[in-house]
Amino acid sequence: MNVDFSSVHNHYERLVFEAVLQRASNYPYLDAQALPDVACVALNRMGSRYIRHAVDLTFNMTAKQRTAIDSNRPDPPPNPPPIRFSC
């Protein structure tokens, strides 16, 4: 049996990737190699919503849930706090 799972994805991925890119200029010390790590940390802190098609997600959600997901994009802080790395 040949099954293609390439259409399965986490709904939050696109939103998190967009948010990381929008805020990247606020953190000039993070290079292009670090930003995917930032996205991974953010995604691991969120609940997963795996779907094949956007309609799959919206079909199983209330209007309140859809609004909360789409509007839950906080503005970046005016003066971003420094990121402290420790080993």
N, CA, C and O atoms as a GROMACS GRO file, in nm:
protein
  348
    1MET      N    1   0.086  -0.117   0.000
    1MET     CA    2   0.000   0.000   0.000
    1MET      C    3   0.091   0.124   0.000
    1MET      O    4   0.184   0.134   0.080
    2ASN      N    5   0.063   0.216  -0.089
    2ASN     CA    6   0.140   0.340  -0.099
    2ASN      C    7   0.055   0.456  -0.047
    2ASN      O    8  -0.042   0.496  -0.111
    3VAL      N    9   0.092   0.509   0.069
    3VAL     CA   10   0.015   0.616   0.133
    3VAL      C   11   0.099   0.742   0.138
    3VAL      O   12   0.217   0.738   0.174
    4ASP      N   13   0.039   0.854   0.102
    4ASP     CA   14   0.109   0.983   0.102
    4ASP      C   15   0.061   1.066   0.221
    4ASP      O   16  -0.054   1.110   0.224
    5PHE      N   17   0.148   1.088   0.318
    5PHE     CA   18   0.116   1.166   0.438
    5PHE      C   19   0.162   1.311   0.426
    5PHE      O   20   0.154   1.385   0.524
    6SER      N   21   0.209   1.352   0.311
    6SER     CA   22   0.268   1.486   0.298
    6SER      C   23   0.167   1.599   0.320
    6SER      O   24   0.208   1.712   0.347
    7SER      N   25   0.040   1.572   0.310
    7SER     CA   26  -0.060   1.677   0.332
    7SER      C   27  -0.093   1.698   0.479
    7SER      O   28  -0.163   1.794   0.513
    8VAL      N   29  -0.045   1.612   0.568
    8VAL     CA   30  -0.070   1.624   0.711
    8VAL      C   31   0.026   1.727   0.769
    8VAL      O   32   0.147   1.719   0.748
    9HIS      N   33  -0.028   1.824   0.841
    9HIS     CA   34   0.057   1.927   0.901
    9HIS      C   35  -0.009   1.986   1.025
    9HIS      O   36  -0.129   1.970   1.047
   10ASN      N   37   0.071   2.054   1.104
   10ASN     CA   38   0.023   2.120   1.225
   10ASN      C   39  -0.029   2.257   1.185
   10ASN      O   40   0.043   2.336   1.125
   11HIS      N   41  -0.152   2.286   1.218
   11HIS     CA   42  -0.215   2.414   1.181
   11HIS      C   43  -0.134   2.532   1.231
   11HIS      O   44  -0.129   2.636   1.164
   12TYR      N   45  -0.070   2.520   1.346
   12TYR     CA   46   0.001   2.632   1.406
   12TYR      C   47   0.135   2.661   1.338
   12TYR      O   48   0.190   2.770   1.359
   13GLU      N   49   0.188   2.569   1.260
   13GLU     CA   50   0.320   2.590   1.199
   13GLU      C   51   0.325   2.721   1.120
   13GLU      O   52   0.414   2.803   1.141
   14ARG      N   53   0.232   2.740   1.030
   14ARG     CA   54   0.233   2.860   0.945
   14ARG      C   55   0.224   2.986   1.030
   14ARG      O   56   0.296   3.083   1.006
   15LEU      N   57   0.137   2.984   1.130
   15LEU     CA   58   0.121   3.101   1.216
   15LEU      C   59   0.248   3.132   1.294
   15LEU      O   60   0.287   3.248   1.307
   16VAL      N   61   0.312   3.028   1.346
   16VAL     CA   62   0.434   3.048   1.423
   16VAL      C   63   0.547   3.094   1.332
   16VAL      O   64   0.623   3.184   1.368
   17PHE      N   65   0.561   3.034   1.215
   17PHE     CA   66   0.666   3.075   1.122
   17PHE      C   67   0.650   3.222   1.084
   17PHE      O   68   0.748   3.297   1.081
   18GLU      N   69   0.526   3.264   1.057
   18GLU     CA   70   0.501   3.405   1.025
   18GLU      C   71   0.538   3.496   1.142
   18GLU      O   72   0.600   3.601   1.122
   19ALA      N   73   0.500   3.457   1.263
   19ALA     CA   74   0.529   3.538   1.381
   19ALA      C   75   0.679   3.550   1.405
   19ALA      O   76   0.728   3.658   1.438
   20VAL      N   77   0.752   3.441   1.387
   20VAL     CA   78   0.898   3.444   1.406
   20VAL      C   79   0.961   3.537   1.304
   20VAL      O   80   1.047   3.618   1.338
   21LEU      N   81   0.919   3.526   1.179
   21LEU     CA   82   0.975   3.613   1.075
   21LEU      C   83   0.940   3.760   1.098
   21LEU      O   84   1.024   3.848   1.075
   22GLN      N   85   0.819   3.788   1.143
   22GLN     CA   86   0.779   3.927   1.170
   22GLN      C   87   0.861   3.988   1.282
   22GLN      O   88   0.889   4.108   1.280
   23ARG      N   89   0.900   3.908   1.379
   23ARG     CA   90   0.970   3.960   1.497
   23ARG      C   91   1.122   3.946   1.488
   23ARG      O   92   1.193   3.994   1.576
   24ALA      N   93   1.172   3.882   1.384
   24ALA     CA   94   1.315   3.853   1.373
   24ALA      C   95   1.400   3.980   1.377
   24ALA      O   96   1.509   3.978   1.434
   25SER      N   97   1.354   4.087   1.319
   25SER     CA   98   1.434   4.210   1.317
   25SER      C   99   1.451   4.269   1.457
   25SER      O  100   1.542   4.349   1.479
   26ASN      N  101   1.365   4.232   1.552
   26ASN     CA  102   1.379   4.278   1.690
   26ASN      C  103   1.492   4.205   1.764
   26ASN      O  104   1.531   4.245   1.873
   27TYR      N  105   1.543   4.099   1.705
   27TYR     CA  106   1.647   4.017   1.767
   27TYR      C  107   1.763   3.999   1.667
   27TYR      O  108   1.783   3.889   1.616
   28PRO      N  109   1.839   4.105   1.640
   28PRO     CA  110   1.942   4.098   1.537
   28PRO      C  111   2.053   3.997   1.567
   28PRO      O  112   2.125   3.956   1.476
   29TYR      N  113   2.067   3.955   1.692
   29TYR     CA  114   2.171   3.859   1.728
   29TYR      C  115   2.130   3.715   1.696
   29TYR      O  116   2.211   3.624   1.709
   30LEU      N  117   2.005   3.695   1.654
   30LEU     CA  118   1.961   3.562   1.611
   30LEU      C  119   1.973   3.555   1.459
   30LEU      O  120   1.911   3.633   1.388
   31ASP      N  121   2.053   3.461   1.412
   31ASP     CA  122   2.071   3.449   1.267
   31ASP      C  123   1.971   3.351   1.207
   31ASP      O  124   1.886   3.296   1.277
   32ALA      N  125   1.982   3.332   1.077
   32ALA     CA  126   1.888   3.246   1.005
   32ALA      C  127   1.894   3.101   1.052
   32ALA      O  128   1.799   3.026   1.034
   33GLN      N  129   2.006   3.062   1.113
   33GLN     CA  130   2.016   2.926   1.166
   33GLN      C  131   1.943   2.911   1.298
   33GLN      O  132   1.900   2.800   1.332
   34ALA      N  133   1.927   3.019   1.374
   34ALA     CA  134   1.862   3.012   1.505
   34ALA      C  135   1.711   3.026   1.497
   34ALA      O  136   1.640   2.974   1.583
   35LEU      N  137   1.660   3.093   1.395
   35LEU     CA  138   1.515   3.118   1.388
   35LEU      C  139   1.432   2.990   1.379
   35LEU      O  140   1.327   2.984   1.443
   36PRO      N  141   1.473   2.888   1.304
   36PRO     CA  142   1.396   2.764   1.307
   36PRO      C  143   1.392   2.701   1.447
   36PRO      O  144   1.293   2.638   1.484
   37ASP      N  145   1.501   2.718   1.524
   37ASP     CA  146   1.501   2.668   1.662
   37ASP      C  147   1.399   2.743   1.747
   37ASP      O  148   1.330   2.683   1.830
   38VAL      N  149   1.390   2.873   1.727
   38VAL     CA  150   1.291   2.954   1.798
   38VAL      C  151   1.151   2.903   1.765
   38VAL      O  152   1.067   2.889   1.854
   39ALA      N  153   1.127   2.876   1.637
   39ALA     CA  154   0.996   2.825   1.595
   39ALA      C  155   0.967   2.690   1.660
   39ALA      O  156   0.854   2.664   1.702
   40CYS      N  157   1.068   2.604   1.669
   40CYS     CA  158   1.050   2.473   1.733
   40CYS      C  159   1.012   2.486   1.880
   40CYS      O  160   0.923   2.417   1.928
   41VAL      N  161   1.081   2.576   1.950
   41VAL     CA  162   1.050   2.597   2.092
   41VAL      C  163   0.906   2.645   2.106
   41VAL      O  164   0.831   2.594   2.191
   42ALA      N  165   0.866   2.741   2.023
   42ALA     CA  166   0.729   2.793   2.031
   42ALA      C  167   0.627   2.684   2.001
   42ALA      O  168   0.528   2.671   2.072
   43LEU      N  169   0.651   2.606   1.897
   43LEU     CA  170   0.557   2.499   1.860
   43LEU      C  171   0.548   2.391   1.967
   43LEU      O  172   0.441   2.336   1.990
   44ASN      N  173   0.659   2.361   2.032
   44ASN     CA  174   0.657   2.260   2.137
   44ASN      C  175   0.582   2.306   2.261
   44ASN      O  176   0.539   2.223   2.341
   45ARG      N  177   0.566   2.436   2.277
   45ARG     CA  178   0.492   2.489   2.392
   45ARG      C  179   0.343   2.500   2.364
   45ARG      O  180   0.264   2.527   2.455
   46MET      N  181   0.304   2.480   2.241
   46MET     CA  182   0.163   2.494   2.203
   46MET      C  183   0.100   2.356   2.190
   46MET      O  184   0.170   2.256   2.172
   47GLY      N  185  -0.030   2.352   2.199
   47GLY     CA  186  -0.100   2.228   2.171
   47GLY      C  187  -0.099   2.202   2.022
   47GLY      O  188  -0.098   2.295   1.942
   48SER      N  189  -0.098   2.077   1.984
   48SER     CA  190  -0.094   2.041   1.841
   48SER      C  191  -0.234   2.037   1.782
   48SER      O  192  -0.331   1.999   1.849
   49ARG      N  193  -0.244   2.076   1.659
   49ARG     CA  194  -0.368   2.065   1.581
   49ARG      C  195  -0.329   2.015   1.444
   49ARG      O  196  -0.310   2.093   1.351
   50TYR      N  197  -0.317   1.884   1.431
   50TYR     CA  198  -0.278   1.827   1.302
   50TYR      C  199  -0.400   1.811   1.212
   50TYR      O  200  -0.505   1.762   1.254
   51ILE      N  201  -0.382   1.855   1.089
   51ILE     CA  202  -0.491   1.853   0.991
   51ILE      C  203  -0.435   1.816   0.854
   51ILE      O  204  -0.314   1.820   0.832
   52ARG      N  205  -0.524   1.782   0.764
   52ARG     CA  206  -0.486   1.765   0.623
   52ARG      C  207  -0.527   1.886   0.543
   52ARG      O  208  -0.455   1.930   0.454
   53HIS      N  209  -0.643   1.941   0.575
   53HIS     CA  210  -0.697   2.056   0.503
   53HIS      C  211  -0.752   2.156   0.605
   53HIS      O  212  -0.798   2.116   0.712
   54ALA      N  213  -0.746   2.284   0.572
   54ALA     CA  214  -0.795   2.387   0.664
   54ALA      C  215  -0.940   2.362   0.703
   54ALA      O  216  -0.979   2.391   0.816
   55VAL      N  217  -1.018   2.309   0.613
   55VAL     CA  218  -1.159   2.283   0.643
   55VAL      C  219  -1.172   2.178   0.753
   55VAL      O  220  -1.270   2.180   0.828
   56ASP      N  221  -1.075   2.087   0.765
   56ASP     CA  222  -1.079   1.986   0.872
   56ASP      C  223  -1.076   2.053   1.008
   56ASP      O  224  -1.146   2.010   1.100
   57LEU      N  225  -0.996   2.157   1.021
   57LEU     CA  226  -0.985   2.227   1.148
   57LEU      C  227  -1.111   2.306   1.177
   57LEU      O  228  -1.168   2.295   1.285
   58THR      N  229  -1.154   2.386   1.083
   58THR     CA  230  -1.269   2.473   1.107
   58THR      C  231  -1.398   2.395   1.124
   58THR      O  232  -1.488   2.441   1.194
   59PHE      N  233  -1.409   2.280   1.063
   59PHE     CA  234  -1.531   2.201   1.074
   59PHE      C  235  -1.553   2.153   1.216
   59PHE      O  236  -1.667   2.142   1.261
   60ASN      N  237  -1.445   2.124   1.288
   60ASN     CA  238  -1.455   2.068   1.422
   60ASN      C  239  -1.436   2.170   1.533
   60ASN      O  240  -1.412   2.132   1.648
   61MET      N  241  -1.447   2.299   1.501
   61MET     CA  242  -1.427   2.403   1.601
   61MET      C  243  -1.548   2.495   1.609
   61MET      O  244  -1.623   2.512   1.512
   62THR      N  245  -1.565   2.553   1.725
   62THR     CA  246  -1.670   2.654   1.740
   62THR      C  247  -1.618   2.786   1.684
   62THR      O  248  -1.498   2.802   1.663
   63ALA      N  249  -1.707   2.880   1.660
   63ALA     CA  250  -1.667   3.012   1.611
   63ALA      C  251  -1.573   3.080   1.711
   63ALA      O  252  -1.479   3.148   1.671
   64LYS      N  253  -1.599   3.060   1.839
   64LYS     CA  254  -1.514   3.119   1.942
   64LYS      C  255  -1.372   3.064   1.935
   64LYS      O  256  -1.276   3.140   1.949
   65GLN      N  257  -1.358   2.934   1.914
   65GLN     CA  258  -1.227   2.872   1.902
   65GLN      C  259  -1.153   2.923   1.778
   65GLN      O  260  -1.033   2.951   1.785
   66ARG      N  261  -1.223   2.936   1.665
   66ARG     CA  262  -1.160   2.987   1.542
   66ARG      C  263  -1.110   3.129   1.562
   66ARG      O  264  -1.000   3.163   1.520
   67THR      N  265  -1.191   3.213   1.626
   67THR     CA  266  -1.152   3.351   1.651
   67THR      C  267  -1.031   3.357   1.743
   67THR      O  268  -0.940   3.437   1.723
   68ALA      N  269  -1.031   3.273   1.845
   68ALA     CA  270  -0.920   3.272   1.941
   68ALA      C  271  -0.790   3.233   1.874
   68ALA      O  272  -0.686   3.293   1.902
   69ILE      N  273  -0.793   3.135   1.787
   69ILE     CA  274  -0.672   3.091   1.718
   69ILE      C  275  -0.622   3.200   1.623
   69ILE      O  276  -0.503   3.233   1.623
   70ASP      N  277  -0.712   3.256   1.545
   70ASP     CA  278  -0.671   3.355   1.446
   70ASP      C  279  -0.631   3.488   1.507
   70ASP      O  280  -0.551   3.561   1.448
   71SER      N  281  -0.685   3.522   1.621
   71SER     CA  282  -0.653   3.652   1.681
   71SER      C  283  -0.549   3.642   1.791
   71SER      O  284  -0.511   3.744   1.850
   72ASN      N  285  -0.502   3.523   1.820
   72ASN     CA  286  -0.406   3.504   1.928
   72ASN      C  287  -0.263   3.527   1.878
   72ASN      O  288  -0.177   3.439   1.888
   73ARG      N  289  -0.239   3.645   1.824
   73ARG     CA  290  -0.107   3.683   1.777
   73ARG      C  291  -0.066   3.809   1.850
   73ARG      O  292  -0.093   3.920   1.803
   74PRO      N  293  -0.002   3.795   1.963
   74PRO     CA  294   0.033   3.914   2.040
   74PRO      C  295   0.132   4.001   1.965
   74PRO      O  296   0.214   3.952   1.887
   75ASP      N  297   0.124   4.133   1.988
   75ASP     CA  298   0.218   4.225   1.929
   75ASP      C  299   0.354   4.204   1.995
   75ASP      O  300   0.362   4.168   2.113
   76PRO      N  301   0.461   4.225   1.919
   76PRO     CA  302   0.593   4.210   1.980
   76PRO      C  303   0.613   4.316   2.087
   76PRO      O  304   0.557   4.425   2.076
   77PRO      N  305   0.692   4.287   2.189
   77PRO     CA  306   0.715   4.388   2.293
   77PRO      C  307   0.790   4.507   2.233
   77PRO      O  308   0.870   4.488   2.141
   78PRO      N  309   0.766   4.629   2.284
   78PRO     CA  310   0.832   4.747   2.230
   78PRO      C  311   0.984   4.740   2.243
   78PRO      O  312   1.056   4.780   2.152
   79ASN      N  313   1.032   4.690   2.353
   79ASN     CA  314   1.176   4.669   2.375
   79ASN      C  315   1.194   4.524   2.413
   79ASN      O  316   1.180   4.487   2.529
   80PRO      N  317   1.227   4.440   2.315
   80PRO     CA  318   1.234   4.297   2.345
   80PRO      C  319   1.339   4.269   2.450
   80PRO      O  320   1.449   4.326   2.447
   81PRO      N  321   1.306   4.182   2.544
   81PRO     CA  322   1.404   4.146   2.647
   81PRO      C  323   1.518   4.067   2.585
   81PRO      O  324   1.497   3.994   2.489
   82PRO      N  325   1.638   4.080   2.640
   82PRO     CA  326   1.749   4.003   2.585
   82PRO      C  327   1.730   3.855   2.613
   82PRO      O  328   1.674   3.816   2.716
   83ILE      N  329   1.777   3.775   2.522
   83ILE     CA  330   1.772   3.631   2.542
   83ILE      C  331   1.902   3.591   2.608
   83ILE      O  332   2.010   3.622   2.558
   84ARG      N  333   1.891   3.522   2.717
   84ARG     CA  334   2.009   3.481   2.791
   84ARG      C  335   2.031   3.332   2.769
   84ARG      O  336   1.942   3.250   2.792
   85PHE      N  337   2.148   3.300   2.724
   85PHE     CA  338   2.182   3.160   2.699
   85PHE      C  339   2.266   3.108   2.814
   85PHE      O  340   2.357   3.177   2.861
   86SER      N  341   2.236   2.990   2.859
   86SER     CA  342   2.316   2.929   2.964
   86SER      C  343   2.341   2.784   2.928
   86SER      O  344   2.259   2.719   2.864
   87CYS      N  345   2.453   2.736   2.969
   87CYS     CA  346   2.490   2.596   2.939
   87CYS      C  347   2.493   2.514   3.064
   87CYS      O  348   2.522   2.395   3.059
   0.00000   0.00000   0.00000
